[in-house]
Amino acid sequence: MSTLPTFDFDAWARLAQSDPEAFERKRAQVIETAIRSGAPRNWKRLRGLQFQVDAQRRLSSHPLGACIRMSRMMLQMFYDEFVPALNGQLPARRAARSGHVIPFRRRG
């Protein structure tokens, strides 16, 4: 598995301005590298999540609108998946994979 490259915002911005098609190819390549850097058992879910992100981008006519849509999507995912886990109520699809939580003990 390869490691993810460092992110150079200025270089990406220049590429997006000068050659949008090359930008999109490189973006897809970096995303695929990121997905493959995870455990193979997570690849399907990561690709599904990326599909949703790409759909939010396509639904927006402006980059700021896409950013807002993706932010809402991530916030909704946080409330749907992580808040219940923090409250001790795992969603059904996560319950089968839950583990035992070891409590911290106070010193002294």
PDB file as gemmi writes it, atoms N, CA and C in Angstrom:
CRYST1    1.000    1.000    1.000  90.00  90.00  90.00 P 1                      
ATOM      1  N   MET A   1       0.838  -1.186   0.000  1.00  0.00           N  
ATOM      2  CA  MET A   1       0.000   0.000   0.000  1.00  0.00           C  
ATOM      3  C   MET A   1       0.877   1.241   0.000  1.00  0.00           C  
ATOM      4  N   SER A   2       0.487   2.213  -0.770  1.00  0.00           N  
ATOM      5  CA  SER A   2       1.274   3.439  -0.853  1.00  0.00           C  
ATOM      6  C   SER A   2       0.806   4.452   0.190  1.00  0.00           C  
ATOM      7  N   THR A   3       1.677   5.393   0.462  1.00  0.00           N  
ATOM      8  CA  THR A   3       1.324   6.439   1.412  1.00  0.00           C  
ATOM      9  C   THR A   3       0.718   7.618   0.671  1.00  0.00           C  
ATOM     10  N   LEU A   4      -0.048   8.397   1.373  1.00  0.00           N  
ATOM     11  CA  LEU A   4      -0.688   9.559   0.766  1.00  0.00           C  
ATOM     12  C   LEU A   4       0.325  10.689   0.610  1.00  0.00           C  
ATOM     13  N   PRO A   5       0.251  11.410  -0.511  1.00  0.00           N  
ATOM     14  CA  PRO A   5       1.183  12.529  -0.708  1.00  0.00           C  
ATOM     15  C   PRO A   5       0.799  13.707   0.178  1.00  0.00           C  
ATOM     16  N   THR A   6       1.762  14.592   0.387  1.00  0.00           N  
ATOM     17  CA  THR A   6       1.444  15.818   1.111  1.00  0.00           C  
ATOM     18  C   THR A   6       0.572  16.683   0.214  1.00  0.00           C  
ATOM     19  N   PHE A   7      -0.222  17.530   0.820  1.00  0.00           N  
ATOM     20  CA  PHE A   7      -1.162  18.349   0.064  1.00  0.00           C  
ATOM     21  C   PHE A   7      -0.589  19.742  -0.115  1.00  0.00           C  
ATOM     22  N   ASP A   8      -0.400  20.148  -1.352  1.00  0.00           N  
ATOM     23  CA  ASP A   8       0.093  21.476  -1.693  1.00  0.00           C  
ATOM     24  C   ASP A   8      -1.073  22.238  -2.332  1.00  0.00           C  
ATOM     25  N   PHE A   9      -1.754  23.048  -1.543  1.00  0.00           N  
ATOM     26  CA  PHE A   9      -2.951  23.745  -2.010  1.00  0.00           C  
ATOM     27  C   PHE A   9      -2.672  24.576  -3.254  1.00  0.00           C  
ATOM     28  N   ASP A  10      -1.580  25.325  -3.237  1.00  0.00           N  
ATOM     29  CA  ASP A  10      -1.276  26.201  -4.372  1.00  0.00           C  
ATOM     30  C   ASP A  10      -1.074  25.404  -5.661  1.00  0.00           C  
ATOM     31  N   ALA A  11      -0.381  24.273  -5.575  1.00  0.00           N  
ATOM     32  CA  ALA A  11      -0.162  23.446  -6.761  1.00  0.00           C  
ATOM     33  C   ALA A  11      -1.486  22.886  -7.282  1.00  0.00           C  
ATOM     34  N   TRP A  12      -2.348  22.436  -6.370  1.00  0.00           N  
ATOM     35  CA  TRP A  12      -3.654  21.923  -6.785  1.00  0.00           C  
ATOM     36  C   TRP A  12      -4.497  23.037  -7.415  1.00  0.00           C  
ATOM     37  N   ALA A  13      -4.452  24.228  -6.842  1.00  0.00           N  
ATOM     38  CA  ALA A  13      -5.231  25.355  -7.381  1.00  0.00           C  
ATOM     39  C   ALA A  13      -4.735  25.722  -8.777  1.00  0.00           C  
ATOM     40  N   ARG A  14      -3.421  25.736  -8.958  1.00  0.00           N  
ATOM     41  CA  ARG A  14      -2.873  26.041 -10.291  1.00  0.00           C  
ATOM     42  C   ARG A  14      -3.312  24.989 -11.307  1.00  0.00           C  
ATOM     43  N   LEU A  15      -3.264  23.712 -10.908  1.00  0.00           N  
ATOM     44  CA  LEU A  15      -3.668  22.639 -11.815  1.00  0.00           C  
ATOM     45  C   LEU A  15      -5.151  22.751 -12.160  1.00  0.00           C  
ATOM     46  N   ALA A  16      -5.984  23.065 -11.179  1.00  0.00           N  
ATOM     47  CA  ALA A  16      -7.425  23.206 -11.422  1.00  0.00           C  
ATOM     48  C   ALA A  16      -7.695  24.351 -12.407  1.00  0.00           C  
ATOM     49  N   GLN A  17      -6.937  25.418 -12.311  1.00  0.00           N  
ATOM     50  CA  GLN A  17      -7.114  26.565 -13.213  1.00  0.00           C  
ATOM     51  C   GLN A  17      -6.583  26.277 -14.613  1.00  0.00           C  
ATOM     52  N   SER A  18      -5.424  25.648 -14.676  1.00  0.00           N  
ATOM     53  CA  SER A  18      -4.764  25.465 -15.975  1.00  0.00           C  
ATOM     54  C   SER A  18      -5.258  24.245 -16.748  1.00  0.00           C  
ATOM     55  N   ASP A  19      -5.638  23.174 -16.035  1.00  0.00           N  
ATOM     56  CA  ASP A  19      -6.036  21.942 -16.711  1.00  0.00           C  
ATOM     57  C   ASP A  19      -7.055  21.187 -15.847  1.00  0.00           C  
ATOM     58  N   PRO A  20      -8.322  21.607 -15.884  1.00  0.00           N  
ATOM     59  CA  PRO A  20      -9.350  20.980 -15.041  1.00  0.00           C  
ATOM     60  C   PRO A  20      -9.466  19.459 -15.221  1.00  0.00           C  
ATOM     61  N   GLU A  21      -9.253  18.966 -16.429  1.00  0.00           N  
ATOM     62  CA  GLU A  21      -9.333  17.518 -16.650  1.00  0.00           C  
ATOM     63  C   GLU A  21      -8.197  16.782 -15.949  1.00  0.00           C  
ATOM     64  N   ALA A  22      -6.990  17.324 -16.007  1.00  0.00           N  
ATOM     65  CA  ALA A  22      -5.854  16.725 -15.298  1.00  0.00           C  
ATOM     66  C   ALA A  22      -6.077  16.796 -13.791  1.00  0.00           C  
ATOM     67  N   PHE A  23      -6.663  17.906 -13.339  1.00  0.00           N  
ATOM     68  CA  PHE A  23      -6.990  18.055 -11.923  1.00  0.00           C  
ATOM     69  C   PHE A  23      -7.925  16.931 -11.476  1.00  0.00           C  
ATOM     70  N   GLU A  24      -8.983  16.690 -12.252  1.00  0.00           N  
ATOM     71  CA  GLU A  24      -9.955  15.646 -11.892  1.00  0.00           C  
ATOM     72  C   GLU A  24      -9.327  14.262 -11.921  1.00  0.00           C  
ATOM     73  N   ARG A  25      -8.453  13.997 -12.894  1.00  0.00           N  
ATOM     74  CA  ARG A  25      -7.767  12.692 -12.940  1.00  0.00           C  
ATOM     75  C   ARG A  25      -6.880  12.511 -11.711  1.00  0.00           C  
ATOM     76  N   LYS A  26      -6.136  13.563 -11.372  1.00  0.00           N  
ATOM     77  CA  LYS A  26      -5.250  13.479 -10.211  1.00  0.00           C  
ATOM     78  C   LYS A  26      -6.060  13.343  -8.919  1.00  0.00           C  
ATOM     79  N   ARG A  27      -7.167  14.078  -8.828  1.00  0.00           N  
ATOM     80  CA  ARG A  27      -8.042  13.990  -7.650  1.00  0.00           C  
ATOM     81  C   ARG A  27      -8.552  12.561  -7.479  1.00  0.00           C  
ATOM     82  N   ALA A  28      -9.021  11.954  -8.577  1.00  0.00           N  
ATOM     83  CA  ALA A  28      -9.524  10.578  -8.523  1.00  0.00           C  
ATOM     84  C   ALA A  28      -8.419   9.608  -8.107  1.00  0.00           C  
ATOM     85  N   GLN A  29      -7.206   9.841  -8.605  1.00  0.00           N  
ATOM     86  CA  GLN A  29      -6.075   8.977  -8.264  1.00  0.00           C  
ATOM     87  C   GLN A  29      -5.730   9.082  -6.771  1.00  0.00           C  
ATOM     88  N   VAL A  30      -5.709  10.294  -6.247  1.00  0.00           N  
ATOM     89  CA  VAL A  30      -5.381  10.489  -4.826  1.00  0.00           C  
ATOM     90  C   VAL A  30      -6.476   9.880  -3.943  1.00  0.00           C  
ATOM     91  N   ILE A  31      -7.728  10.030  -4.351  1.00  0.00           N  
ATOM     92  CA  ILE A  31      -8.834   9.447  -3.582  1.00  0.00           C  
ATOM     93  C   ILE A  31      -8.715   7.928  -3.573  1.00  0.00           C  
ATOM     94  N   GLU A  32      -8.430   7.340  -4.728  1.00  0.00           N  
ATOM     95  CA  GLU A  32      -8.273   5.885  -4.790  1.00  0.00           C  
ATOM     96  C   GLU A  32      -7.112   5.422  -3.914  1.00  0.00           C  
ATOM     97  N   THR A  33      -6.019   6.177  -3.915  1.00  0.00           N  
ATOM     98  CA  THR A  33      -4.880   5.846  -3.054  1.00  0.00           C  
ATOM     99  C   THR A  33      -5.289   5.908  -1.586  1.00  0.00           C  
ATOM    100  N   ALA A  34      -6.067   6.923  -1.234  1.00  0.00           N  
ATOM    101  CA  ALA A  34      -6.530   7.050   0.154  1.00  0.00           C  
ATOM    102  C   ALA A  34      -7.425   5.873   0.536  1.00  0.00           C  
ATOM    103  N   ILE A  35      -8.324   5.495  -0.355  1.00  0.00           N  
ATOM    104  CA  ILE A  35      -9.211   4.364  -0.070  1.00  0.00           C  
ATOM    105  C   ILE A  35      -8.396   3.090   0.113  1.00  0.00           C  
ATOM    106  N   ARG A  36      -7.454   2.863  -0.785  1.00  0.00           N  
ATOM    107  CA  ARG A  36      -6.642   1.643  -0.715  1.00  0.00           C  
ATOM    108  C   ARG A  36      -5.647   1.649   0.447  1.00  0.00           C  
ATOM    109  N   SER A  37      -5.438   2.806   1.062  1.00  0.00           N  
ATOM    110  CA  SER A  37      -4.552   2.842   2.231  1.00  0.00           C  
ATOM    111  C   SER A  37      -5.274   2.321   3.471  1.00  0.00           C  
ATOM    112  N   GLY A  38      -6.586   2.199   3.378  1.00  0.00           N  
ATOM    113  CA  GLY A  38      -7.370   1.638   4.476  1.00  0.00           C  
ATOM    114  C   GLY A  38      -7.430   0.130   4.372  1.00  0.00           C  
ATOM    115  N   ALA A  39      -8.065  -0.470   5.346  1.00  0.00           N  
ATOM    116  CA  ALA A  39      -8.224  -1.926   5.359  1.00  0.00           C  
ATOM    117  C   ALA A  39      -9.153  -2.355   4.213  1.00  0.00           C  
ATOM    118  N   PRO A  40      -8.813  -3.434   3.512  1.00  0.00           N  
ATOM    119  CA  PRO A  40      -9.657  -3.895   2.408  1.00  0.00           C  
ATOM    120  C   PRO A  40     -11.128  -4.088   2.790  1.00  0.00           C  
ATOM    121  N   ARG A  41     -11.390  -4.466   4.027  1.00  0.00           N  
ATOM    122  CA  ARG A  41     -12.786  -4.670   4.444  1.00  0.00           C  
ATOM    123  C   ARG A  41     -13.586  -3.359   4.431  1.00  0.00           C  
ATOM    124  N   ASN A  42     -12.891  -2.199   4.406  1.00  0.00           N  
ATOM    125  CA  ASN A  42     -13.554  -0.892   4.404  1.00  0.00           C  
ATOM    126  C   ASN A  42     -13.660  -0.263   3.018  1.00  0.00           C  
ATOM    127  N   TRP A  43     -13.049  -0.862   2.005  1.00  0.00           N  
ATOM    128  CA  TRP A  43     -13.004  -0.250   0.684  1.00  0.00           C  
ATOM    129  C   TRP A  43     -14.391   0.006   0.115  1.00  0.00           C  
ATOM    130  N   LYS A  44     -15.290  -0.940   0.238  1.00  0.00           N  
ATOM    131  CA  LYS A  44     -16.635  -0.773  -0.327  1.00  0.00           C  
ATOM    132  C   LYS A  44     -17.345   0.411   0.328  1.00  0.00           C  
ATOM    133  N   ARG A  45     -17.255   0.497   1.637  1.00  0.00           N  
ATOM    134  CA  ARG A  45     -17.912   1.605   2.343  1.00  0.00           C  
ATOM    135  C   ARG A  45     -17.260   2.946   1.996  1.00  0.00           C  
ATOM    136  N   LEU A  46     -15.939   2.974   1.903  1.00  0.00           N  
ATOM    137  CA  LEU A  46     -15.246   4.213   1.542  1.00  0.00           C  
ATOM    138  C   LEU A  46     -15.606   4.667   0.133  1.00  0.00           C  
ATOM    139  N   ARG A  47     -15.711   3.712  -0.790  1.00  0.00           N  
ATOM    140  CA  ARG A  47     -16.114   4.077  -2.156  1.00  0.00           C  
ATOM    141  C   ARG A  47     -17.559   4.577  -2.168  1.00  0.00           C  
ATOM    142  N   GLY A  48     -18.408   3.982  -1.358  1.00  0.00           N  
ATOM    143  CA  GLY A  48     -19.789   4.451  -1.247  1.00  0.00           C  
ATOM    144  C   GLY A  48     -19.855   5.857  -0.696  1.00  0.00           C  
ATOM    145  N   LEU A  49     -19.040   6.136   0.303  1.00  0.00           N  
ATOM    146  CA  LEU A  49     -18.988   7.479   0.873  1.00  0.00           C  
ATOM    147  C   LEU A  49     -18.475   8.476  -0.158  1.00  0.00           C  
ATOM    148  N   GLN A  50     -17.446   8.094  -0.914  1.00  0.00           N  
ATOM    149  CA  GLN A  50     -16.924   8.984  -1.946  1.00  0.00           C  
ATOM    150  C   GLN A  50     -17.974   9.224  -3.029  1.00  0.00           C  
ATOM    151  N   PHE A  51     -18.769   8.207  -3.355  1.00  0.00           N  
ATOM    152  CA  PHE A  51     -19.857   8.370  -4.316  1.00  0.00           C  
ATOM    153  C   PHE A  51     -20.838   9.439  -3.824  1.00  0.00           C  
ATOM    154  N   GLN A  52     -21.160   9.395  -2.533  1.00  0.00           N  
ATOM    155  CA  GLN A  52     -22.070  10.392  -1.960  1.00  0.00           C  
ATOM    156  C   GLN A  52     -21.464  11.795  -2.006  1.00  0.00           C  
ATOM    157  N   VAL A  53     -20.189  11.897  -1.690  1.00  0.00           N  
ATOM    158  CA  VAL A  53     -19.506  13.200  -1.739  1.00  0.00           C  
ATOM    159  C   VAL A  53     -19.527  13.744  -3.164  1.00  0.00           C  
ATOM    160  N   ASP A  54     -19.199  12.885  -4.135  1.00  0.00           N  
ATOM    161  CA  ASP A  54     -19.206  13.319  -5.532  1.00  0.00           C  
ATOM    162  C   ASP A  54     -20.608  13.735  -5.977  1.00  0.00           C  
ATOM    163  N   ALA A  55     -21.634  13.034  -5.496  1.00  0.00           N  
ATOM    164  CA  ALA A  55     -23.012  13.398  -5.839  1.00  0.00           C  
ATOM    165  C   ALA A  55     -23.353  14.777  -5.288  1.00  0.00           C  
ATOM    166  N   GLN A  56     -22.921  15.079  -4.081  1.00  0.00           N  
ATOM    167  CA  GLN A  56     -23.173  16.392  -3.499  1.00  0.00           C  
ATOM    168  C   GLN A  56     -22.476  17.484  -4.316  1.00  0.00           C  
ATOM    169  N   ARG A  57     -21.274  17.195  -4.805  1.00  0.00           N  
ATOM    170  CA  ARG A  57     -20.554  18.157  -5.649  1.00  0.00           C  
ATOM    171  C   ARG A  57     -21.313  18.410  -6.942  1.00  0.00           C  
ATOM    172  N   ARG A  58     -21.820  17.330  -7.556  1.00  0.00           N  
ATOM    173  CA  ARG A  58     -22.539  17.481  -8.834  1.00  0.00           C  
ATOM    174  C   ARG A  58     -23.863  18.217  -8.665  1.00  0.00           C  
ATOM    175  N   LEU A  59     -24.501  18.079  -7.504  1.00  0.00           N  
ATOM    176  CA  LEU A  59     -25.798  18.715  -7.269  1.00  0.00           C  
ATOM    177  C   LEU A  59     -25.689  20.222  -7.054  1.00  0.00           C  
ATOM    178  N   SER A  60     -24.497  20.701  -6.795  1.00  0.00           N  
ATOM    179  CA  SER A  60     -24.295  22.129  -6.536  1.00  0.00           C  
ATOM    180  C   SER A  60     -23.814  22.853  -7.778  1.00  0.00           C  
ATOM    181  N   SER A  61     -24.318  24.074  -7.938  1.00  0.00           N  
ATOM    182  CA  SER A  61     -23.884  24.887  -9.071  1.00  0.00           C  
ATOM    183  C   SER A  61     -22.680  25.754  -8.715  1.00  0.00           C  
ATOM    184  N   HIS A  62     -22.295  25.757  -7.432  1.00  0.00           N  
ATOM    185  CA  HIS A  62     -21.195  26.608  -6.973  1.00  0.00           C  
ATOM    186  C   HIS A  62     -20.357  25.816  -5.963  1.00  0.00           C  
ATOM    187  N   PRO A  63     -19.040  25.978  -5.965  1.00  0.00           N  
ATOM    188  CA  PRO A  63     -18.197  25.241  -5.017  1.00  0.00           C  
ATOM    189  C   PRO A  63     -18.574  25.468  -3.550  1.00  0.00           C  
ATOM    190  N   LEU A  64     -18.988  26.678  -3.201  1.00  0.00           N  
ATOM    191  CA  LEU A  64     -19.379  26.927  -1.812  1.00  0.00           C  
ATOM    192  C   LEU A  64     -20.630  26.125  -1.465  1.00  0.00           C  
ATOM    193  N   GLY A  65     -21.565  26.035  -2.394  1.00  0.00           N  
ATOM    194  CA  GLY A  65     -22.755  25.225  -2.171  1.00  0.00           C  
ATOM    195  C   GLY A  65     -22.407  23.764  -1.971  1.00  0.00           C  
ATOM    196  N   ALA A  66     -21.437  23.268  -2.750  1.00  0.00           N  
ATOM    197  CA  ALA A  66     -20.982  21.882  -2.592  1.00  0.00           C  
ATOM    198  C   ALA A  66     -20.359  21.677  -1.222  1.00  0.00           C  
ATOM    199  N   CYS A  67     -19.578  22.652  -0.776  1.00  0.00           N  
ATOM    200  CA  CYS A  67     -18.946  22.575   0.543  1.00  0.00           C  
ATOM    201  C   CYS A  67     -20.004  22.515   1.642  1.00  0.00           C  
ATOM    202  N   ILE A  68     -21.031  23.333   1.526  1.00  0.00           N  
ATOM    203  CA  ILE A  68     -22.109  23.348   2.520  1.00  0.00           C  
ATOM    204  C   ILE A  68     -22.847  22.013   2.509  1.00  0.00           C  
ATOM    205  N   ARG A  69     -23.135  21.484   1.325  1.00  0.00           N  
ATOM    206  CA  ARG A  69     -23.820  20.188   1.221  1.00  0.00           C  
ATOM    207  C   ARG A  69     -23.003  19.075   1.884  1.00  0.00           C  
ATOM    208  N   MET A  70     -21.690  19.064   1.614  1.00  0.00           N  
ATOM    209  CA  MET A  70     -20.829  18.024   2.197  1.00  0.00           C  
ATOM    210  C   MET A  70     -20.706  18.195   3.709  1.00  0.00           C  
ATOM    211  N   SER A  71     -20.661  19.434   4.155  1.00  0.00           N  
ATOM    212  CA  SER A  71     -20.597  19.692   5.586  1.00  0.00           C  
ATOM    213  C   SER A  71     -21.861  19.167   6.280  1.00  0.00           C  
ATOM    214  N   ARG A  72     -23.007  19.433   5.683  1.00  0.00           N  
ATOM    215  CA  ARG A  72     -24.268  18.921   6.240  1.00  0.00           C  
ATOM    216  C   ARG A  72     -24.292  17.400   6.247  1.00  0.00           C  
ATOM    217  N   MET A  73     -23.790  16.805   5.175  1.00  0.00           N  
ATOM    218  CA  MET A  73     -23.747  15.346   5.082  1.00  0.00           C  
ATOM    219  C   MET A  73     -22.876  14.756   6.200  1.00  0.00           C  
ATOM    220  N   MET A  74     -21.701  15.353   6.428  1.00  0.00           N  
ATOM    221  CA  MET A  74     -20.814  14.857   7.483  1.00  0.00           C  
ATOM    222  C   MET A  74     -21.418  15.066   8.865  1.00  0.00           C  
ATOM    223  N   LEU A  75     -22.059  16.207   9.068  1.00  0.00           N  
ATOM    224  CA  LEU A  75     -22.699  16.467  10.349  1.00  0.00           C  
ATOM    225  C   LEU A  75     -23.826  15.472  10.605  1.00  0.00           C  
ATOM    226  N   GLN A  76     -24.622  15.190   9.573  1.00  0.00           N  
ATOM    227  CA  GLN A  76     -25.695  14.212   9.725  1.00  0.00           C  
ATOM    228  C   GLN A  76     -25.134  12.834  10.052  1.00  0.00           C  
ATOM    229  N   MET A  77     -24.044  12.454   9.390  1.00  0.00           N  
ATOM    230  CA  MET A  77     -23.417  11.163   9.671  1.00  0.00           C  
ATOM    231  C   MET A  77     -22.914  11.120  11.115  1.00  0.00           C  
ATOM    232  N   PHE A  78     -22.357  12.230  11.573  1.00  0.00           N  
ATOM    233  CA  PHE A  78     -21.882  12.301  12.955  1.00  0.00           C  
ATOM    234  C   PHE A  78     -23.037  12.056  13.920  1.00  0.00           C  
ATOM    235  N   TYR A  79     -24.166  12.747  13.697  1.00  0.00           N  
ATOM    236  CA  TYR A  79     -25.314  12.579  14.591  1.00  0.00           C  
ATOM    237  C   TYR A  79     -25.930  11.195  14.487  1.00  0.00           C  
ATOM    238  N   ASP A  80     -25.947  10.617  13.298  1.00  0.00           N  
ATOM    239  CA  ASP A  80     -26.560   9.305  13.111  1.00  0.00           C  
ATOM    240  C   ASP A  80     -25.705   8.166  13.650  1.00  0.00           C  
ATOM    241  N   GLU A  81     -24.380   8.288  13.527  1.00  0.00           N  
ATOM    242  CA  GLU A  81     -23.515   7.163  13.853  1.00  0.00           C  
ATOM    243  C   GLU A  81     -22.692   7.330  15.120  1.00  0.00           C  
ATOM    244  N   PHE A  82     -22.141   8.508  15.332  1.00  0.00           N  
ATOM    245  CA  PHE A  82     -21.211   8.655  16.438  1.00  0.00           C  
ATOM    246  C   PHE A  82     -21.861   9.115  17.731  1.00  0.00           C  
ATOM    247  N   VAL A  83     -22.843   9.981  17.663  1.00  0.00           N  
ATOM    248  CA  VAL A  83     -23.502  10.427  18.889  1.00  0.00           C  
ATOM    249  C   VAL A  83     -24.171   9.253  19.611  1.00  0.00           C  
ATOM    250  N   PRO A  84     -24.919   8.388  18.895  1.00  0.00           N  
ATOM    251  CA  PRO A  84     -25.485   7.229  19.605  1.00  0.00           C  
ATOM    252  C   PRO A  84     -24.407   6.351  20.238  1.00  0.00           C  
ATOM    253  N   ALA A  85     -23.275   6.186  19.550  1.00  0.00           N  
ATOM    254  CA  ALA A  85     -22.197   5.378  20.115  1.00  0.00           C  
ATOM    255  C   ALA A  85     -21.645   6.024  21.380  1.00  0.00           C  
ATOM    256  N   LEU A  86     -21.534   7.356  21.375  1.00  0.00           N  
ATOM    257  CA  LEU A  86     -21.057   8.052  22.563  1.00  0.00           C  
ATOM    258  C   LEU A  86     -22.033   7.927  23.720  1.00  0.00           C  
ATOM    259  N   ASN A  87     -23.308   7.787  23.401  1.00  0.00           N  
ATOM    260  CA  ASN A  87     -24.335   7.624  24.433  1.00  0.00           C  
ATOM    261  C   ASN A  87     -24.567   6.168  24.797  1.00  0.00           C  
ATOM    262  N   GLY A  88     -23.766   5.272  24.253  1.00  0.00           N  
ATOM    263  CA  GLY A  88     -23.900   3.859  24.562  1.00  0.00           C  
ATOM    264  C   GLY A  88     -24.991   3.156  23.776  1.00  0.00           C  
ATOM    265  N   GLN A  89     -25.497   3.766  22.727  1.00  0.00           N  
ATOM    266  CA  GLN A  89     -26.549   3.172  21.909  1.00  0.00           C  
ATOM    267  C   GLN A  89     -26.024   3.022  20.489  1.00  0.00           C  
ATOM    268  N   LEU A  90     -25.405   1.906  20.206  1.00  0.00           N  
ATOM    269  CA  LEU A  90     -24.852   1.692  18.877  1.00  0.00           C  
ATOM    270  C   LEU A  90     -25.964   1.373  17.888  1.00  0.00           C  
ATOM    271  N   PRO A  91     -25.887   1.920  16.675  1.00  0.00           N  
ATOM    272  CA  PRO A  91     -26.847   1.537  15.640  1.00  0.00           C  
ATOM    273  C   PRO A  91     -26.765   0.038  15.380  1.00  0.00           C  
ATOM    274  N   ALA A  92     -27.844  -0.550  14.894  1.00  0.00           N  
ATOM    275  CA  ALA A  92     -27.930  -1.995  14.695  1.00  0.00           C  
ATOM    276  C   ALA A  92     -26.782  -2.525  13.835  1.00  0.00           C  
ATOM    277  N   ARG A  93     -26.410  -1.814  12.781  1.00  0.00           N  
ATOM    278  CA  ARG A  93     -25.356  -2.325  11.904  1.00  0.00           C  
ATOM    279  C   ARG A  93     -23.992  -2.308  12.561  1.00  0.00           C  
ATOM    280  N   ARG A  94     -23.823  -1.550  13.623  1.00  0.00           N  
ATOM    281  CA  ARG A  94     -22.549  -1.498  14.329  1.00  0.00           C  
ATOM    282  C   ARG A  94     -22.536  -2.411  15.553  1.00  0.00           C  
ATOM    283  N   ALA A  95     -23.694  -2.779  16.027  1.00  0.00           N  
ATOM    284  CA  ALA A  95     -23.780  -3.546  17.266  1.00  0.00           C  
ATOM    285  C   ALA A  95     -23.033  -4.865  17.169  1.00  0.00           C  
ATOM    286  N   ALA A  96     -23.090  -5.520  16.019  1.00  0.00           N  
ATOM    287  CA  ALA A  96     -22.437  -6.810  15.865  1.00  0.00           C  
ATOM    288  C   ALA A  96     -20.919  -6.687  15.936  1.00  0.00           C  
ATOM    289  N   ARG A  97     -20.382  -5.522  15.639  1.00  0.00           N  
ATOM    290  CA  ARG A  97     -18.936  -5.335  15.650  1.00  0.00           C  
ATOM    291  C   ARG A  97     -18.448  -4.619  16.904  1.00  0.00           C  
ATOM    292  N   SER A  98     -19.332  -4.345  17.832  1.00  0.00           N  
ATOM    293  CA  SER A  98     -18.912  -3.592  19.011  1.00  0.00           C  
ATOM    294  C   SER A  98     -18.003  -4.451  19.884  1.00  0.00           C  
ATOM    295  N   GLY A  99     -17.196  -3.806  20.661  1.00  0.00           N  
ATOM    296  CA  GLY A  99     -16.270  -4.501  21.540  1.00  0.00           C  
ATOM    297  C   GLY A  99     -16.534  -4.120  22.978  1.00  0.00           C  
ATOM    298  N   HIS A 100     -15.703  -4.616  23.851  1.00  0.00           N  
ATOM    299  CA  HIS A 100     -15.825  -4.322  25.272  1.00  0.00           C  
ATOM    300  C   HIS A 100     -15.038  -3.054  25.578  1.00  0.00           C  
ATOM    301  N   VAL A 101     -15.671  -2.119  26.257  1.00  0.00           N  
ATOM    302  CA  VAL A 101     -15.006  -0.875  26.638  1.00  0.00           C  
ATOM    303  C   VAL A 101     -14.415  -1.055  28.019  1.00  0.00           C  
ATOM    304  N   ILE A 102     -13.133  -0.774  28.125  1.00  0.00           N  
ATOM    305  CA  ILE A 102     -12.429  -0.913  29.408  1.00  0.00           C  
ATOM    306  C   ILE A 102     -12.445   0.442  30.092  1.00  0.00           C  
ATOM    307  N   PRO A 103     -13.028   0.532  31.291  1.00  0.00           N  
ATOM    308  CA  PRO A 103     -13.098   1.828  31.969  1.00  0.00           C  
ATOM    309  C   PRO A 103     -11.731   2.242  32.523  1.00  0.00           C  
ATOM    310  N   PHE A 104     -11.506   3.541  32.541  1.00  0.00           N  
ATOM    311  CA  PHE A 104     -10.305   4.076  33.177  1.00  0.00           C  
ATOM    312  C   PHE A 104     -10.516   4.077  34.676  1.00  0.00           C  
ATOM    313  N   ARG A 105      -9.462   3.802  35.402  1.00  0.00           N  
ATOM    314  CA  ARG A 105      -9.546   3.842  36.856  1.00  0.00           C  
ATOM    315  C   ARG A 105      -8.799   5.055  37.367  1.00  0.00           C  
ATOM    316  N   ARG A 106      -9.346   5.652  38.402  1.00  0.00           N  
ATOM    317  CA  ARG A 106      -8.671   6.808  39.001  1.00  0.00           C  
ATOM    318  C   ARG A 106      -7.504   6.340  39.849  1.00  0.00           C  
ATOM    319  N   ARG A 107      -6.471   7.123  39.808  1.00  0.00           N  
ATOM    320  CA  ARG A 107      -5.301   6.807  40.644  1.00  0.00           C  
ATOM    321  C   ARG A 107      -5.576   7.244  42.073  1.00  0.00           C  
ATOM    322  N   GLY A 108      -4.953   6.505  42.978  1.00  0.00           N  
ATOM    323  CA  GLY A 108      -4.997   6.912  44.377  1.00  0.00           C  
ATOM    324  C   GLY A 108      -6.208   6.443  45.026  1.00  0.00           C  
TER     325      GLY A 108                                                      
END                                                                             
